[in-house]
Amino acid sequence: MANKRCVVGPETVRMLELGHPWVIADRHTRTWPPGKAGDLVDLVDEKGSLLATALLDPGDRVVARVLGPGGQSLDREWLRRRLELALNVRREHADLSETNAYRVVNGEGDGLPGLTLERYGDYLMVQLYTAAWNPHLPLVTSVLQQLLAPRGIYEKFRPQQTRGLAAEKAGKRYSRLLAGEAAPARVEVQENGLSYLVDLKEGLNTGLFLDQRRNRQDLARRVKGKRVLNLFAFTGAFSVTAAAAGAERVVSVDASAGYLDWAKENFGINRLNPKRHDFIVGDCFKVLEEMVRNRESFDVVLMDPPSFSTTTKSRFTTRGGTSDLVAAALALLPSGGLMITSSNHQKVELADYLKELRRGALQAGSELRVLRVLGQAEDFPFPVSFPEGRYLKYVIAARA
């Protein structure tokens, strides 16, 4: 059956011609013929010229996501080719030595918009950012079994309103098993030769942010013999990296006691004694204030805050909070010390993020000199026509 033809306005035509893979809902899309999430539609201009084939999601702000030039069909052969291309990118360009946890498909960056796929050892995790993929999940699952033969395949639901998660209850399940056998409560995976425990069943995140893999490699070469403060430590991946690389002392701070207990487990499975380091439960600002009063000092301060907080204990927010946090942390950093900051907030451009760091340095009466700016690893590619795909900002700066 032929795809429905959907007329897009001049602005969307321009964006599609530039290669952008999204159609944002507007007055033109409101005139489209009725359809349901997952339908394939042909996008045409007002003269009827075919522009692209897209996946429809009439209930979303991104009402359609481009699969390719007109005439595409989302069948087994098409999907297999897309997945094989994604796998080849990782084999040829991503450093996955001593690593079995990485992103296999990065949505728009691999021509599968709104869908990501991650490998965690013998298990796969599919994440959907649009309901348009729901009708195609059986096909996706079948092709993945054929190509990769995993022990199990999970789907993790990504809620649209992530800021509504402040009331998230412990143990809330966002995942379901699509195929194969169930994973244990914690799955041990390897990254850069170190081991981490991940949870594929409960919570919004698995416990390991794969996009920071190369940045953890960079950290490892900077911290031998150093005192390291890791704010928003989560489950301690950066802390484990620092301790394993020979840091003299690692202090991990997080608002969640549960996450820090998880971090201690990650230390343990790497034969790192957590008792040789410190784990502090509390609001980062309050902890920093206490450390300043105690005249503490660190050689490296690392902060990788979440784009939203699932706890009311923390008063940090990504908008406006970065500069205050940098100013507070600089009081613990001597001249020559490293301030490493990270943000995964998609709507904050690098130039604006650097302005936040500048404001924080000025508040502290100091100066920060940027040594290096990094982003996500090679298994998180994005099209040059899709700037939204370059979301991760990881800045290494020295205090002057």
Residue pairs with C-beta under 8 A, 6 or more apart in sequence:
3 39
3 40
3 41
3 42
3 53
4 32
4 33
4 35
4 39
4 41
4 42
5 41
5 42
5 44
5 48
6 29
6 32
6 33
6 41
6 42
6 43
6 44
6 54
6 56
6 64
7 28
7 31
7 32
7 44
7 45
7 46
8 16
8 23
8 28
8 29
8 43
8 44
8 45
8 51
9 26
9 27
9 28
9 46
10 45
10 46
11 26
12 23
12 24
12 26
12 28
12 43
13 45
13 51
15 22
16 23
16 43
16 51
16 52
16 66
17 51
18 385
19 383
19 384
19 385
19 386
20 385
20 386
21 65
21 66
21 108
21 113
21 383
21 385
21 386
22 62
22 64
22 65
22 66
22 113
23 29
23 43
23 54
23 62
23 63
23 64
23 65
23 66
24 61
24 62
24 63
25 60
25 61
25 62
25 63
29 63
29 64
32 41
32 58
32 63
35 41
35 56
35 58
36 56
36 58
37 56
37 57
37 58
37 59
37 130
37 131
37 132
37 134
37 135
38 55
38 56
38 57
38 131
38 132
38 133
38 134
38 135
38 136
39 55
39 56
40 53
40 54
40 55
40 56
40 67
40 72
40 73
40 74
41 53
41 54
41 55
41 56
41 64
42 50
42 52
42 53
42 54
42 70
42 71
43 50
43 51
43 52
43 53
43 54
43 64
43 66
43 70
44 50
44 51
45 51
50 70
50 71
51 70
52 66
52 67
52 68
52 69
52 70
53 66
53 67
53 68
53 69
53 70
53 71
53 72
53 73
54 64
54 65
54 66
54 67
55 64
55 65
55 67
55 74
55 113
55 114
55 130
55 132
55 133
56 63
56 64
56 132
57 63
57 64
57 65
57 114
57 130
57 131
57 132
59 131
60 130
60 131
60 132
60 160
62 114
62 130
65 108
65 113
65 114
65 130
65 132
66 113
67 74
67 111
67 113
68 111
72 78
74 136
74 139
75 139
76 139
76 142
76 143
79 139
79 140
79 143
80 143
80 146
80 147
82 110
82 111
82 112
83 104
83 105
83 143
83 144
83 147
84 147
85 110
85 111
86 104
86 105
86 106
86 110
86 111
86 112
86 117
87 104
87 147
89 110
89 378
89 379
89 381
90 96
90 102
90 104
90 378
90 379
93 378
94 102
94 377
94 378
94 379
95 214
95 378
96 102
96 379
97 193
98 190
98 191
98 192
98 193
99 190
99 191
99 192
99 193
99 213
100 119
100 120
100 121
100 189
100 190
101 118
101 119
101 120
101 121
101 189
101 190
101 191
101 196
101 198
101 208
101 210
102 118
102 119
102 191
102 210
102 213
102 377
102 379
103 116
103 117
103 118
103 119
103 210
103 211
103 379
103 380
104 117
104 118
104 119
104 124
104 148
104 379
105 112
105 115
105 116
105 117
106 116
106 379
106 380
106 381
106 382
106 389
107 113
107 114
107 115
107 116
107 129
107 389
108 114
108 382
108 383
108 386
108 388
108 389
109 380
109 381
109 382
109 383
109 386
109 389
110 381
113 130
114 128
114 129
114 130
114 132
114 133
115 126
115 127
115 128
115 129
115 130
115 133
115 140
116 126
116 127
116 129
117 124
117 125
117 126
117 127
117 144
118 124
118 125
118 127
118 206
118 210
119 125
119 148
119 150
120 187
120 189
120 198
120 200
120 206
121 187
121 188
121 189
121 190
122 150
122 151
122 152
123 150
123 151
123 152
123 153
123 154
123 180
123 183
123 187
123 200
124 144
124 148
124 150
124 152
124 153
124 154
125 153
125 154
125 155
125 156
125 175
125 200
125 206
126 137
126 140
126 141
126 144
126 153
126 154
126 155
126 156
126 178
127 155
127 156
127 157
127 158
128 134
128 137
128 155
128 157
128 158
129 158
133 140
137 155
137 178
141 153
141 178
141 179
144 150
144 153
144 179
145 153
145 179
145 180
150 180
151 180
151 181
151 183
152 177
152 179
152 180
152 181
152 182
152 183
153 177
153 178
153 179
153 180
154 175
154 176
154 177
154 178
154 183
154 200
154 201
155 175
155 176
155 178
156 174
156 175
156 200
156 206
157 174
157 175
157 176
158 174
159 165
159 174
159 204
162 204
162 307
162 308
163 308
165 204
165 308
165 310
166 309
166 310
166 311
166 312
168 204
168 310
170 258
171 202
171 203
172 202
172 203
172 204
173 201
173 202
174 202
174 203
174 204
175 200
175 201
175 202
182 201
183 200
183 201
185 199
185 201
186 197
186 198
186 199
186 265
187 197
187 198
187 199
187 200
188 195
188 196
188 197
188 269
189 195
189 196
189 197
189 198
189 208
190 196
191 208
191 210
191 213
191 216
191 237
192 213
192 216
192 217
192 220
192 241
194 240
194 241
194 244
194 270
195 266
195 269
195 270
196 207
196 208
196 235
196 237
196 240
196 266
196 269
197 207
197 235
197 262
197 265
197 266
197 269
198 206
198 207
198 208
199 206
199 207
200 206
204 310
207 234
207 235
207 262
208 235
208 237
209 234
209 237
209 304
209 344
210 377
210 379
210 380
211 344
211 376
211 377
211 380
211 392
212 237
212 238
212 304
212 342
212 376
212 377
212 392
212 394
213 377
213 379
214 374
214 376
214 377
214 378
215 342
215 374
215 377
215 394
216 237
216 238
216 241
218 372
218 374
218 396
219 238
219 241
219 242
219 245
219 302
219 340
220 241
220 242
220 244
220 245
221 245
222 300
222 338
222 396
223 242
223 245
223 246
223 247
223 299
223 300
224 245
224 246
224 247
225 246
225 247
225 248
226 242
226 247
226 248
226 298
226 299
226 300
227 247
227 248
227 249
227 251
227 297
227 298
227 299
227 300
228 239
228 242
228 247
228 249
228 250
228 251
228 298
228 299
228 300
228 301
228 302
229 251
229 253
229 291
229 298
229 300
229 301
229 302
229 329
229 332
230 236
230 238
230 239
230 242
230 250
230 251
230 252
230 253
230 302
230 303
231 253
231 284
231 287
231 288
231 301
231 302
231 303
231 304
231 305
231 325
231 329
232 253
232 254
232 284
232 303
232 304
232 305
232 306
232 316
233 239
233 252
233 253
233 254
233 259
233 260
233 263
233 279
234 254
234 259
234 263
234 304
234 306
235 259
235 262
235 263
235 266
236 252
236 259
236 260
236 262
236 263
236 264
236 266
236 267
237 266
238 302
238 304
239 250
239 252
239 263
239 267
239 277
240 263
240 266
240 267
240 270
240 272
242 250
242 300
242 302
243 250
243 267
243 270
243 272
243 276
243 277
244 270
244 272
247 300
249 276
249 277
249 278
250 277
250 278
251 277
251 278
251 279
251 280
251 298
252 260
252 263
252 277
252 278
252 279
252 280
253 280
253 282
253 284
253 287
254 260
254 263
254 280
254 281
255 281
255 282
255 283
255 284
255 309
255 311
255 313
255 314
256 281
256 311
256 313
257 281
260 279
260 280
260 281
263 274
263 279
264 274
264 279
267 273
267 274
267 277
268 274
280 287
282 313
283 313
283 314
283 315
283 316
284 303
284 305
284 314
284 316
284 325
285 315
285 316
285 324
285 325
285 328
288 325
288 328
288 329
288 331
288 332
289 328
291 332
292 328
292 331
292 332
296 332
297 332
297 333
297 334
298 332
298 333
298 337
299 333
299 334
299 337
299 338
300 337
300 338
300 340
301 329
301 332
301 333
301 337
301 338
301 339
301 340
302 340
302 341
302 342
303 325
303 326
303 329
303 340
303 341
303 342
304 341
304 342
305 316
305 318
305 321
305 322
305 325
305 342
305 343
307 318
307 343
307 344
307 345
307 346
308 318
309 316
309 317
315 321
316 325
318 343
318 345
318 348
322 341
322 343
322 353
322 356
322 357
322 360
323 356
323 357
323 359
323 360
323 363
324 360
324 363
325 360
326 339
326 341
326 356
326 357
326 359
326 360
326 361
326 363
326 364
326 368
327 359
327 360
327 361
327 363
327 364
328 364
329 339
330 339
330 360
330 361
330 364
330 366
330 368
330 399
331 364
333 339
333 399
334 399
335 399
335 400
336 398
336 399
337 398
337 399
338 371
338 396
338 397
338 398
338 399
339 357
339 368
339 397
339 398
339 399
340 394
340 395
340 396
340 397
341 357
341 394
341 395
341 397
342 392
342 393
342 394
342 395
343 353
343 392
343 393
344 391
344 392
344 393
345 391
346 388
346 391
348 356
348 393
350 373
350 393
353 393
353 395
354 370
354 395
357 368
357 395
357 397
358 368
360 368
361 367
361 368
366 399
366 400
367 399
367 400
368 397
368 398
368 399
368 400
369 397
369 398
369 399
369 400
370 395
370 396
370 397
371 396
371 397
371 398
372 395
372 396
373 393
373 394
373 395
373 396
374 394
374 395
374 396
375 390
375 392
375 393
375 394
376 390
376 391
376 392
380 392
381 389
382 388
382 389
382 390
383 389
